[in-house]
């Protein structure tokens, strides 16, 4: 992979506001029956801890539309936590908010048992 230095600073929930592109990939399910999953879509953050969006998910070769809603928090050290609710259930993720302006993005992992998912949410 490519390594680049992106500094983090003093952040708040208001720093994550507007429309962002979501791209994620990984595997889900029990260890003996893992299934690949990938998704792309758009998320809108309101700057007050709530978001909504829609993505196209490819789950084990089947493409599905996946609308979602959720809540998020941004800590002063720019770490981000979120709870996402969609047709598949509820997921929890943690990440870090980096960059500024058009270069702002969140890099995240899903922290739920049985999921190995990573992704990026980039400002549009």
DRENTORKOL-3810 file (N, C-alpha, C; in nm, 4 decimals):
REM DRENTORKOL-3810
@n.u->0.0808; n.v->-0.1187; n.w->0.0000; ca.u->0.0000; ca.v->0.0000; ca.w->0.0000; c.u->0.0845; c.v->0.1240; c.w->0.0000
@n.u->0.0175; n.v->0.2329; n.w->-0.0113; ca.u->0.0814; ca.v->0.3641; ca.w->-0.0115; c.u->0.0733; c.v->0.4223; c.w->0.1294
@n.u->0.1836; n.v->0.4731; n.w->0.1782; ca.u->0.1856; ca.v->0.5387; ca.w->0.3082; c.u->0.1997; c.v->0.6883; c.w->0.2858
@n.u->0.1155; n.v->0.7633; n.w->0.3540; ca.u->0.1307; ca.v->0.9071; ca.w->0.3488; c.u->0.0947; c.v->0.9622; c.w->0.4848
@n.u->0.1569; n.v->1.0712; n.w->0.5198; ca.u->0.1355; ca.v->1.1319; ca.w->0.6495; c.u->0.0180; c.v->1.2286; c.w->0.6406
@n.u->-0.0831; n.v->1.2036; n.w->0.7237; ca.u->-0.1980; ca.v->1.2925; ca.w->0.7334; c.u->-0.2124; c.v->1.3272; c.w->0.8802
@n.u->-0.1993; n.v->1.4534; n.w->0.9135; ca.u->-0.2050; ca.v->1.4937; ca.w->1.0526; c.u->-0.3488; c.v->1.5029; c.w->1.1009
@n.u->-0.3669; n.v->1.4733; n.w->1.2274; ca.u->-0.4961; ca.v->1.4905; ca.w->1.2915; c.u->-0.4843; c.v->1.6071; c.w->1.3883
@n.u->-0.5956; n.v->1.6672; n.w->1.4233; ca.u->-0.5930; ca.v->1.7831; ca.w->1.5108; c.u->-0.7042; c.v->1.7776; c.w->1.6108
@n.u->-0.7481; n.v->1.8927; n.w->1.6509; ca.u->-0.8582; ca.v->1.9021; ca.w->1.7463; c.u->-0.9882; c.v->1.9000; c.w->1.6683
@n.u->-1.0689; n.v->1.8002; n.w->1.6941; ca.u->-1.1895; ca.v->1.7774; ca.w->1.6153; c.u->-1.3140; c.v->1.7816; c.w->1.7029
@n.u->-1.4280; n.v->1.7955; n.w->1.6366; ca.u->-1.5579; ca.v->1.7887; ca.w->1.7034; c.u->-1.6587; c.v->1.7305; c.w->1.6048
@n.u->-1.7781; n.v->1.6976; n.w->1.6556; ca.u->-1.8826; ca.v->1.6388; ca.w->1.5722; c.u->-1.9181; c.v->1.7304; c.w->1.4546
@n.u->-1.9065; n.v->1.8621; n.w->1.4730; ca.u->-1.9374; ca.v->1.9565; ca.w->1.3663; c.u->-1.8404; c.v->1.9532; c.w->1.2498
@n.u->-1.7233; n.v->1.8904; n.w->1.2694; ca.u->-1.6256; ca.v->1.8800; ca.w->1.1605; c.u->-1.6647; c.v->1.7774; c.w->1.0553
@n.u->-1.7597; n.v->1.6911; n.w->1.0879; ca.u->-1.8055; ca.v->1.5883; ca.w->0.9937; c.u->-1.9468; c.v->1.6263; c.w->0.9511
@n.u->-1.9552; n.v->1.6986; n.w->0.8393; ca.u->-2.0823; ca.v->1.7526; ca.w->0.7920; c.u->-2.0813; c.v->1.7593; c.w->0.6402
@n.u->-2.1932; n.v->1.7208; n.w->0.5789; ca.u->-2.2042; ca.v->1.7278; ca.w->0.4336; c.u->-2.2078; c.v->1.5904; c.w->0.3706
@n.u->-2.1822; n.v->1.5866; n.w->0.2393; ca.u->-2.1923; ca.v->1.4636; ca.w->0.1616; c.u->-2.0547; c.v->1.3997; c.w->0.1425
@n.u->-2.0499; n.v->1.2671; n.w->0.1633; ca.u->-1.9264; ca.v->1.1899; ca.w->0.1542; c.u->-1.9498; c.v->1.0641; c.w->0.0718
@n.u->-1.8448; n.v->1.0168; n.w->0.0057; ca.u->-1.8456; ca.v->0.8915; ca.w->-0.0685; c.u->-1.7992; c.v->0.7801; c.w->0.0241
@n.u->-1.8706; n.v->0.6688; n.w->0.0247; ca.u->-1.8362; ca.v->0.5515; ca.w->0.1043; c.u->-1.7834; c.v->0.4420; c.w->0.0132
@n.u->-1.6732; n.v->0.3795; n.w->0.0510; ca.u->-1.6217; ca.v->0.2602; ca.w->-0.0170; c.u->-1.5719; c.v->0.1655; c.w->0.0910
@n.u->-1.6220; n.v->0.0411; n.w->0.0908; ca.u->-1.5818; ca.v->-0.0555; ca.w->0.1934; c.u->-1.5730; c.v->-0.1948; c.w->0.1322
@n.u->-1.4956; n.v->-0.2800; n.w->0.1995; ca.u->-1.4836; ca.v->-0.4175; ca.w->0.1547; c.u->-1.4347; c.v->-0.5048; c.w->0.2682
@n.u->-1.4636; n.v->-0.6347; n.w->0.2568; ca.u->-1.4188; ca.v->-0.7301; ca.w->0.3571; c.u->-1.4969; c.v->-0.8584; c.w->0.3488
@n.u->-1.5071; n.v->-0.9255; n.w->0.4642; ca.u->-1.5812; ca.v->-1.0497; ca.w->0.4742; c.u->-1.6666; c.v->-1.0478; c.w->0.6000
@n.u->-1.7784; n.v->-1.1195; n.w->0.5962; ca.u->-1.8673; ca.v->-1.1292; ca.w->0.7119; c.u->-1.9113; c.v->-1.2737; c.w->0.7291
@n.u->-1.9537; n.v->-1.3058; n.w->0.8507; ca.u->-2.0047; ca.v->-1.4390; ca.w->0.8788; c.u->-1.9146; c.v->-1.5182; c.w->0.9704
@n.u->-1.9603; n.v->-1.6367; n.w->1.0077; ca.u->-1.8809; ca.v->-1.7211; ca.w->1.0972; c.u->-1.7520; c.v->-1.7680; c.w->1.0292
@n.u->-1.6494; n.v->-1.7998; n.w->1.1080; ca.u->-1.5190; ca.v->-1.8359; ca.w->1.0502; c.u->-1.5242; c.v->-1.9468; c.w->0.9456
@n.u->-1.6158; n.v->-2.0422; n.w->0.9591; ca.u->-1.6202; ca.v->-2.1529; ca.w->0.8639; c.u->-1.7094; c.v->-2.1249; c.w->0.7432
@n.u->-1.7712; n.v->-2.0054; n.w->0.7386; ca.u->-1.8615; ca.v->-1.9727; ca.w->0.6270; c.u->-1.8540; c.v->-1.8246; c.w->0.5905
@n.u->-1.7363; n.v->-1.7678; n.w->0.5909; ca.u->-1.7189; ca.v->-1.6257; ca.w->0.5590; c.u->-1.7649; c.v->-1.5971; c.w->0.4167
@n.u->-1.8275; n.v->-1.4805; n.w->0.3973; ca.u->-1.8745; ca.v->-1.4380; ca.w->0.2661; c.u->-1.8143; c.v->-1.3006; c.w->0.2344
@n.u->-1.7700; n.v->-1.2786; n.w->0.1104; ca.u->-1.7155; ca.v->-1.1478; ca.w->0.0744; c.u->-1.8269; c.v->-1.0439; c.w->0.0624
@n.u->-1.7937; n.v->-0.9198; n.w->0.0975; ca.u->-1.8882; ca.v->-0.8094; ca.w->0.0847; c.u->-1.8101; c.v->-0.6838; c.w->0.0454
@n.u->-1.8717; n.v->-0.6027; n.w->-0.0399; ca.u->-1.8142; ca.v->-0.4742; ca.w->-0.0782; c.u->-1.9301; c.v->-0.3784; c.w->-0.1015
@n.u->-1.9045; n.v->-0.2503; n.w->-0.0822; ca.u->-2.0109; ca.v->-0.1530; ca.w->-0.1026; c.u->-1.9565; c.v->-0.0175; c.w->-0.1406
@n.u->-2.0371; n.v->0.0568; n.w->-0.2168; ca.u->-2.0088; ca.v->0.1965; ca.w->-0.2492; c.u->-2.1399; c.v->0.2734; c.w->-0.2386
@n.u->-2.1304; n.v->0.3985; n.w->-0.1944; ca.u->-2.2514; ca.v->0.4784; ca.w->-0.1805; c.u->-2.2220; c.v->0.6178; c.w->-0.1318
@n.u->-2.3268; n.v->0.6887; n.w->-0.0965; ca.u->-2.3157; ca.v->0.8253; ca.w->-0.0465; c.u->-2.3741; c.v->0.8342; c.w->0.0935
@n.u->-2.3082; n.v->0.9130; n.w->0.1794; ca.u->-2.3527; ca.v->0.9397; ca.w->0.3156; c.u->-2.3656; c.v->1.0899; c.w->0.3326
@n.u->-2.4704; n.v->1.1336; n.w->0.4009; ca.u->-2.4850; ca.v->1.2743; ca.w->0.4374; c.u->-2.4820; c.v->1.2856; c.w->0.5894
@n.u->-2.3844; n.v->1.3603; n.w->0.6409; ca.u->-2.3702; ca.v->1.3874; ca.w->0.7837; c.u->-2.4307; c.v->1.5235; c.w->0.8148
@n.u->-2.5016; n.v->1.5362; n.w->0.9293; ca.u->-2.5646; ca.v->1.6643; ca.w->0.9613; c.u->-2.4807; c.v->1.7537; c.w->1.0523
@n.u->-2.3643; n.v->1.7095; n.w->1.0956; ca.u->-2.2790; ca.v->1.7904; ca.w->1.1818; c.u->-2.3246; c.v->1.7926; c.w->1.3273
@n.u->-2.4287; n.v->1.7140; n.w->1.3593; ca.u->-2.4806; ca.v->1.7089; ca.w->1.4966; c.u->-2.4922; c.v->1.5657; c.w->1.5482
@n.u->-2.4323; n.v->1.4700; n.w->1.4772; ca.u->-2.4284; ca.v->1.3330; ca.w->1.5260; c.u->-2.5201; c.v->1.2350; c.w->1.4577
@n.u->-2.5842; n.v->1.2752; n.w->1.3482; ca.u->-2.6722; ca.v->1.1838; ca.w->1.2743; c.u->-2.6327; c.v->1.1816; c.w->1.1266
@n.u->-2.6601; n.v->1.0685; n.w->1.0609; ca.u->-2.6337; ca.v->1.0581; ca.w->0.9175; c.u->-2.7349; c.v->0.9648; c.w->0.8535
@n.u->-2.7408; n.v->0.9719; n.w->0.7209; ca.u->-2.8235; ca.v->0.8807; ca.w->0.6419; c.u->-2.7547; c.v->0.8613; c.w->0.5084
@n.u->-2.7934; n.v->0.7558; n.w->0.4367; ca.u->-2.7326; ca.v->0.7337; ca.w->0.3068; c.u->-2.7892; c.v->0.6119; c.w->0.2383
@n.u->-2.7272; n.v->0.5799; n.w->0.1259; ca.u->-2.7647; ca.v->0.4631; ca.w->0.0476; c.u->-2.6393; c.v->0.4117; c.w->-0.0215
@n.u->-2.6257; n.v->0.2804; n.w->-0.0252; ca.u->-2.5113; ca.v->0.2205; ca.w->-0.0928; c.u->-2.5577; c.v->0.1016; c.w->-0.1748
@n.u->-2.4768; n.v->0.0663; n.w->-0.2722; ca.u->-2.4942; ca.v->-0.0586; ca.w->-0.3437; c.u->-2.3951; c.v->-0.1559; c.w->-0.2829
@n.u->-2.4457; n.v->-0.2692; n.w->-0.2366; ca.u->-2.3639; ca.v->-0.3700; ca.w->-0.1705; c.u->-2.3575; c.v->-0.4936; c.w->-0.2583
@n.u->-2.2394; n.v->-0.5485; n.w->-0.2737; ca.u->-2.2232; ca.v->-0.6776; ca.w->-0.3384; c.u->-2.1930; c.v->-0.7771; c.w->-0.2275
@n.u->-2.2900; n.v->-0.8632; n.w->-0.1982; ca.u->-2.2752; ca.v->-0.9629; ca.w->-0.0935; c.u->-2.2660; c.v->-1.1003; c.w->-0.1584
@n.u->-2.1469; n.v->-1.1583; n.w->-0.1568; ca.u->-2.1232; ca.v->-1.2917; ca.w->-0.2129; c.u->-2.1693; c.v->-1.3024; c.w->-0.3580
@n.u->-2.1523; n.v->-1.1938; n.w->-0.4352; ca.u->-2.1868; ca.v->-1.1965; ca.w->-0.5759; c.u->-2.3248; c.v->-1.1452; c.w->-0.6102
@n.u->-2.4040; n.v->-1.1059; n.w->-0.5108; ca.u->-2.5376; ca.v->-1.0524; ca.w->-0.5341; c.u->-2.5393; c.v->-0.9042; c.w->-0.4996
@n.u->-2.5781; n.v->-0.8198; n.w->-0.5950; ca.u->-2.5837; ca.v->-0.6752; ca.w->-0.5727; c.u->-2.7187; c.v->-0.6363; c.w->-0.5125
@n.u->-2.7138; n.v->-0.5532; n.w->-0.4086; ca.u->-2.8335; ca.v->-0.5092; ca.w->-0.3378; c.u->-2.8263; c.v->-0.3600; c.w->-0.3088
@n.u->-2.9403; n.v->-0.2929; n.w->-0.3088; ca.u->-2.9475; ca.v->-0.1544; ca.w->-0.2633; c.u->-2.9633; c.v->-0.1572; c.w->-0.1116
@n.u->-2.8913; n.v->-0.0712; n.w->-0.0418; ca.u->-2.8896; ca.v->-0.0749; ca.w->0.1044; c.u->-2.9008; c.v->0.0658; c.w->0.1632
@n.u->-3.0241; n.v->0.1162; n.w->0.1860; ca.u->-3.0379; ca.v->0.2436; ca.w->0.2558; c.u->-3.0020; c.v->0.2246; c.w->0.4032
@n.u->-2.9469; n.v->0.3299; n.w->0.4671; ca.u->-2.9064; ca.v->0.3188; ca.w->0.6069; c.u->-2.9181; c.v->0.4532; c.w->0.6775
@n.u->-2.9219; n.v->0.4473; n.w->0.8101; ca.u->-2.9192; ca.v->0.5650; ca.w->0.8965; c.u->-2.8259; c.v->0.5336; c.w->1.0117
@n.u->-2.7901; n.v->0.6365; n.w->1.0879; ca.u->-2.7059; ca.v->0.6089; ca.w->1.2026; c.u->-2.6709; c.v->0.7322; c.w->1.2824
@n.u->-2.5920; n.v->0.7071; n.w->1.3858; ca.u->-2.5417; ca.v->0.8135; ca.w->1.4726; c.u->-2.3897; c.v->0.8043; c.w->1.4765
@n.u->-2.3257; n.v->0.9174; n.w->1.5059; ca.u->-2.1802; ca.v->0.9188; ca.w->1.5123; c.u->-2.1321; c.v->1.0189; c.w->1.6159
@n.u->-2.0085; n.v->0.9978; n.w->1.6606; ca.u->-1.9414; ca.v->1.0891; ca.w->1.7526; c.u->-1.8006; c.v->1.1126; c.w->1.7009
@n.u->-1.7506; n.v->1.2341; n.w->1.7215; ca.u->-1.6134; ca.v->1.2677; ca.w->1.6854; c.u->-1.5462; c.v->1.3214; c.w->1.8116
@n.u->-1.4377; n.v->1.2582; n.w->1.8533; ca.u->-1.3650; ca.v->1.2992; ca.w->1.9727; c.u->-1.2613; c.v->1.4062; c.w->1.9402
@n.u->-1.2141; n.v->1.4753; n.w->2.0430; ca.u->-1.1170; ca.v->1.5837; ca.w->2.0248; c.u->-0.9901; c.v->1.5358; c.w->1.9544
@n.u->-0.9511; n.v->1.4077; n.w->1.9733; ca.u->-0.8317; ca.v->1.3543; ca.w->1.9078; c.u->-0.8608; c.v->1.3048; c.w->1.7662
@n.u->-0.9808; n.v->1.3349; n.w->1.7146; ca.u->-1.0249; ca.v->1.3033; ca.w->1.5780; c.u->-1.0593; c.v->1.1569; c.w->1.5549
@n.u->-1.0729; n.v->1.0786; n.w->1.6622; ca.u->-1.1259; ca.v->0.9439; ca.w->1.6445; c.u->-1.2772; c.v->0.9537; c.w->1.6287
@n.u->-1.3315; n.v->0.8624; n.w->1.5509; ca.u->-1.4746; ca.v->0.8624; ca.w->1.5179; c.u->-1.5331; c.v->0.7274; c.w->1.5571
@n.u->-1.6534; n.v->0.7297; n.w->1.6132; ca.u->-1.7279; ca.v->0.6055; ca.w->1.6366; c.u->-1.8672; c.v->0.6238; c.w->1.5777
@n.u->-1.9259; n.v->0.5140; n.w->1.5319; ca.u->-2.0587; ca.v->0.5234; ca.w->1.4695; c.u->-2.1360; c.v->0.3946; c.w->1.4895
@n.u->-2.2670; n.v->0.4086; n.w->1.4874; ca.u->-2.3588; ca.v->0.2951; ca.w->1.4859; c.u->-2.4441; c.v->0.3105; c.w->1.3617
@n.u->-2.4453; n.v->0.2076; n.w->1.2770; ca.u->-2.5162; ca.v->0.2102; ca.w->1.1494; c.u->-2.6305; c.v->0.1088; c.w->1.1544
@n.u->-2.7503; n.v->0.1523; n.w->1.1126; ca.u->-2.8669; ca.v->0.0638; ca.w->1.1056; c.u->-2.9106; c.v->0.0521; c.w->0.9597
@n.u->-2.9213; n.v->-0.0724; n.w->0.9118; ca.u->-2.9631; ca.v->-0.0958; ca.w->0.7738; c.u->-3.0435; c.v->-0.2249; c.w->0.7666
@n.u->-3.0701; n.v->-0.2722; n.w->0.6460; ca.u->-3.1508; ca.v->-0.3930; ca.w->0.6268; c.u->-3.0841; c.v->-0.5172; c.w->0.6842
@n.u->-2.9530; n.v->-0.5139; n.w->0.7031; ca.u->-2.8799; ca.v->-0.6281; ca.w->0.7559; c.u->-2.8746; c.v->-0.6292; c.w->0.9077
@n.u->-2.9107; n.v->-0.5176; n.w->0.9727; ca.u->-2.9041; ca.v->-0.5076; ca.w->1.1186; c.u->-2.8310; c.v->-0.3822; c.w->1.1620
@n.u->-2.7574; n.v->-0.3943; n.w->1.2717; ca.u->-2.6831; ca.v->-0.2819; ca.w->1.3283; c.u->-2.5352; c.v->-0.3152; c.w->1.3277
@n.u->-2.4534; n.v->-0.2197; n.w->1.2848; ca.u->-2.3084; ca.v->-0.2374; ca.w->1.2836; c.u->-2.2439; c.v->-0.1231; c.w->1.3601
@n.u->-2.1274; n.v->-0.1510; n.w->1.4161; ca.u->-2.0516; ca.v->-0.0514; ca.w->1.4906; c.u->-1.9155; c.v->-0.0358; c.w->1.4239
@n.u->-1.8704; n.v->0.0880; n.w->1.4140; ca.u->-1.7392; ca.v->0.1095; ca.w->1.3556; c.u->-1.6621; c.v->0.2157; c.w->1.4308
@n.u->-1.5329; n.v->0.2101; n.w->1.4119; ca.u->-1.4435; ca.v->0.3081; ca.w->1.4706; c.u->-1.3436; c.v->0.3492; c.w->1.3631
@n.u->-1.2983; n.v->0.4730; n.w->1.3707; ca.u->-1.2057; ca.v->0.5212; ca.w->1.2700; c.u->-1.1402; c.v->0.6501; c.w->1.3126
@n.u->-1.0828; n.v->0.7172; n.w->1.2154; ca.u->-1.0156; ca.v->0.8439; ca.w->1.2414; c.u->-1.0490; c.v->0.9415; c.w->1.1286
@n.u->-1.0752; n.v->1.0657; n.w->1.1671; ca.u->-1.1035; ca.v->1.1743; ca.w->1.0734; c.u->-0.9717; c.v->1.2422; c.w->1.0410
@n.u->-0.9377; n.v->1.2472; n.w->0.9122; ca.u->-0.8103; ca.v->1.3063; ca.w->0.8695; c.u->-0.8340; c.v->1.4057; c.w->0.7565
@n.u->-0.7377; n.v->1.4955; n.w->0.7380; ca.u->-0.7445; ca.v->1.5919; ca.w->0.6296; c.u->-0.8396; c.v->1.7060; c.w->0.6582
@n.u->-0.8455; n.v->1.7984; n.w->0.5637; ca.u->-0.9323; ca.v->1.9145; ca.w->0.5748; c.u->-0.9923; c.v->1.9468; c.w->0.4393
@n.u->-1.1053; n.v->2.0168; n.w->0.4410; ca.u->-1.1680; ca.v->2.0603; ca.w->0.3167; c.u->-1.1974; c.v->1.9440; c.w->0.2246
@n.u->-1.1638; n.v->1.9598; n.w->0.0961; ca.u->-1.1904; ca.v->1.8569; ca.w->-0.0041; c.u->-1.1094; c.v->1.7301; c.w->0.0197
@n.u->-1.0048; n.v->1.7377; n.w->0.1012; ca.u->-0.9215; ca.v->1.6208; ca.w->0.1296; c.u->-0.9609; c.v->1.5499; c.w->0.2588
@n.u->-1.0730; n.v->1.5873; n.w->0.3183; ca.u->-1.1159; ca.v->1.5256; ca.w->0.4435; c.u->-1.1717; c.v->1.3866; c.w->0.4178
@n.u->-1.1360; n.v->1.2918; n.w->0.5058; ca.u->-1.1894; ca.v->1.1578; ca.w->0.4955; c.u->-1.1867; c.v->1.0897; c.w->0.6316
@n.u->-1.2669; n.v->0.9838; n.w->0.6426; ca.u->-1.2677; ca.v->0.8971; ca.w->0.7597; c.u->-1.2220; c.v->0.7606; c.w->0.7127
@n.u->-1.1244; n.v->0.7065; n.w->0.7795; ca.u->-1.0809; ca.v->0.5691; ca.w->0.7532; c.u->-1.1304; c.v->0.4863; c.w->0.8704
@n.u->-1.1991; n.v->0.3751; n.w->0.8412; ca.u->-1.2666; ca.v->0.3035; ca.w->0.9489; c.u->-1.2551; c.v->0.1517; c.w->0.9367
@n.u->-1.2865; n.v->0.0856; n.w->1.0496; ca.u->-1.3036; ca.v->-0.0589; ca.w->1.0552; c.u->-1.4353; c.v->-0.0869; c.w->1.1268
@n.u->-1.4994; n.v->-0.1972; n.w->1.0903; ca.u->-1.6188; ca.v->-0.2439; ca.w->1.1607; c.u->-1.5701; c.v->-0.3283; c.w->1.2775
@n.u->-1.6267; n.v->-0.3039; n.w->1.3964; ca.u->-1.5773; ca.v->-0.3685; ca.w->1.5179; c.u->-1.6640; c.v->-0.4839; c.w->1.5668
@n.u->-1.7685; n.v->-0.5206; n.w->1.4946; ca.u->-1.8568; ca.v->-0.6287; ca.w->1.5369; c.u->-1.7928; c.v->-0.7652; c.w->1.5120
@n.u->-1.8196; n.v->-0.8586; n.w->1.6045; ca.u->-1.7701; ca.v->-0.9956; ca.w->1.5899; c.u->-1.8245; c.v->-1.0563; c.w->1.4607
@n.u->-1.7399; n.v->-1.1302; n.w->1.3898; ca.u->-1.7809; ca.v->-1.1947; ca.w->1.2662; c.u->-1.7619; c.v->-1.1085; c.w->1.1428
@n.u->-1.7195; n.v->-0.9835; n.w->1.1605; ca.u->-1.6980; ca.v->-0.8929; ca.w->1.0473; c.u->-1.5505; c.v->-0.8543; c.w->1.0380
@n.u->-1.4973; n.v->-0.8588; n.w->0.9177; ca.u->-1.3653; ca.v->-0.8059; ca.w->0.8898; c.u->-1.3832; c.v->-0.7102; c.w->0.7730
@n.u->-1.4195; n.v->-0.5849; n.w->0.8061; ca.u->-1.4509; ca.v->-0.4845; ca.w->0.7054; c.u->-1.3705; c.v->-0.3582; c.w->0.7300
@n.u->-1.3167; n.v->-0.3016; n.w->0.6232; ca.u->-1.2464; ca.v->-0.1738; ca.w->0.6301; c.u->-1.3027; c.v->-0.0843; c.w->0.5201
@n.u->-1.2875; n.v->0.0461; n.w->0.5386; ca.u->-1.3366; ca.v->0.1360; ca.w->0.4358; c.u->-1.2896; c.v->0.2777; c.w->0.4535
@n.u->-1.3286; n.v->0.3591; n.w->0.3584; ca.u->-1.2964; ca.v->0.5008; ca.w->0.3574; c.u->-1.4223; c.v->0.5791; c.w->0.3230
@n.u->-1.4412; n.v->0.6894; n.w->0.3918; ca.u->-1.5494; ca.v->0.7819; ca.w->0.3652; c.u->-1.4843; c.v->0.9147; c.w->0.3287
@n.u->-1.4991; n.v->0.9596; n.w->0.2040; ca.u->-1.4269; ca.v->1.0767; ca.w->0.1533; c.u->-1.5237; c.v->1.1891; c.w->0.1168
@n.u->-1.4891; n.v->1.3106; n.w->0.1611; ca.u->-1.5720; ca.v->1.4282; ca.w->0.1324; c.u->-1.5877; c.v->1.4489; c.w->-0.0179
@n.u->-1.7069; n.v->1.4880; n.w->-0.0595; ca.u->-1.7360; ca.v->1.5151; ca.w->-0.2004; c.u->-1.7408; c.v->1.6633; c.w->-0.2272
END
